[in-house]
Amino acid sequence: IGLGIPAEPLFRSGRYSFVTGRYCSASGNYAVAMGMRNNATNLATASFGYGCNSLYTYSMTAGRYVNAPRSAAFACGMYNDEDETRDALFVVGNGTSDNDRSNAFYVNSNGDVVISGNLIVSGTVTSN
């Protein structure tokens, strides 16, 4: 299914895929792309927002110019640095432009959590 403004380019070629918005592409099977300039190009991918790319199977992106770093990953926020997070399953980008990509937070597949900035806790931290 493709829904959009008449004469606005939408591209849907995957089986059971859905695309709506402007200049979006859902070319993977079971893919979803919504918003503007989003791409969901592999099996069961989803991309929402503006300029986001879900290129790996089962990946999802939401935000502004966000890219999923690997298969089965979720990336959100703005302008994430996917080179820094190749093994991340969850990424929050906090960059400001294509030339200033960065990540506020990410979780790698081995369970490591990386926070770029201060961790502020108002309560008790318990560790086992």
LINCOR-V714927 format. One record per residue. RES is the residue in one letter. OMEGA is omega in whole degrees, -180 to 180 (NA if undefined). NEAR is the number of other ideal C-beta (glycine too) atoms within 12 Angstrom. D_LAST is the distance of its C-alpha to the last C-alpha in whole Angstrom. Layout:
[[RES & OMEGA & NEAR & D_LAST] [RES & OMEGA & NEAR & D_LAST]]
//
This chain:
[[I & 175 & 17 & 50] [G & -180 & 26 & 50] [L & 179 & 18 & 51] [G & 177 & 25 & 52] [I & 178 & 14 & 55] [P & 179 & 9 & 58] [A & 174 & 8 & 59] [E & -177 & 17 & 55] [P & 172 & 18 & 54] [L & -178 & 30 & 51] [F & 178 & 27 & 50] [R & 179 & 30 & 49] [S & 179 & 20 & 49] [G & 177 & 29 & 47] [R & 178 & 15 & 47] [Y & 178 & 16 & 46] [S & -177 & 33 & 45] [F & 179 & 32 & 45] [V & 175 & 38 & 46] [T & -179 & 27 & 47] [G & -179 & 32 & 48] [R & 176 & 24 & 49] [Y & -180 & 24 & 49] [C & 179 & 39 & 46] [S & 173 & 38 & 46] [A & -174 & 39 & 44] [S & 177 & 30 & 45] [G & 175 & 35 & 43] [N & -179 & 21 & 43] [Y & -178 & 22 & 41] [A & 178 & 41 & 41] [V & 174 & 39 & 41] [A & -179 & 48 & 42] [M & 178 & 35 & 42] [G & -180 & 33 & 43] [M & 178 & 26 & 45] [R & 179 & 28 & 45] [N & -180 & 43 & 42] [N & 173 & 43 & 42] [A & -165 & 45 & 40] [T & 180 & 34 & 41] [N & -176 & 33 & 40] [L & 174 & 25 & 39] [A & 177 & 25 & 37] [T & 178 & 41 & 36] [A & -178 & 41 & 36] [S & -177 & 48 & 37] [F & 176 & 35 & 38] [G & -176 & 33 & 39] [Y & 174 & 25 & 41] [G & -178 & 31 & 41] [C & -178 & 44 & 38] [N & 172 & 39 & 38] [S & -172 & 49 & 36] [L & -176 & 32 & 38] [Y & -177 & 32 & 35] [T & 176 & 23 & 35] [Y & 179 & 23 & 33] [S & -179 & 38 & 32] [M & 177 & 39 & 32] [T & 177 & 47 & 33] [A & 178 & 34 & 34] [G & -177 & 31 & 35] [R & -180 & 30 & 37] [Y & 179 & 34 & 38] [V & 179 & 43 & 35] [N & 176 & 44 & 34] [A & -174 & 41 & 32] [P & -175 & 35 & 31] [R & 177 & 30 & 30] [S & 177 & 23 & 31] [A & 179 & 22 & 29] [A & 174 & 36 & 27] [F & 178 & 35 & 28] [A & 180 & 49 & 29] [C & -180 & 33 & 30] [G & -179 & 32 & 31] [M & 171 & 30 & 34] [Y & 178 & 31 & 35] [N & 178 & 43 & 32] [D & -176 & 33 & 32] [E & 177 & 32 & 31] [D & 180 & 16 & 32] [E & -170 & 24 & 29] [T & -177 & 35 & 27] [R & -179 & 22 & 28] [D & -176 & 22 & 25] [A & 175 & 36 & 24] [L & -180 & 26 & 24] [F & -176 & 32 & 23] [V & 171 & 45 & 25] [V & 180 & 31 & 26] [G & 176 & 40 & 29] [N & 177 & 28 & 31] [G & -178 & 28 & 34] [T & 180 & 17 & 37] [S & 177 & 15 & 40] [D & -180 & 17 & 40] [N & -179 & 10 & 40] [D & 179 & 15 & 37] [R & 178 & 28 & 35] [S & -179 & 27 & 31] [N & 176 & 35 & 28] [A & -170 & 29 & 25] [F & 170 & 28 & 22] [Y & 180 & 36 & 22] [V & 178 & 22 & 19] [N & -178 & 21 & 20] [S & 178 & 19 & 20] [N & 179 & 11 & 18] [G & 178 & 12 & 15] [D & 178 & 15 & 15] [V & 180 & 20 & 16] [V & 178 & 23 & 19] [I & 179 & 16 & 20] [S & -177 & 22 & 24] [G & -178 & 12 & 24] [N & 172 & 8 & 22] [L & -178 & 12 & 19] [I & -179 & 8 & 20] [V & 174 & 9 & 17] [S & -177 & 6 & 19] [G & -176 & 6 & 17] [T & 173 & 6 & 13] [V & -180 & 9 & 10] [T & -179 & 6 & 7] [S & 176 & 4 & 4] [N & NA & 3 & 0]]
//
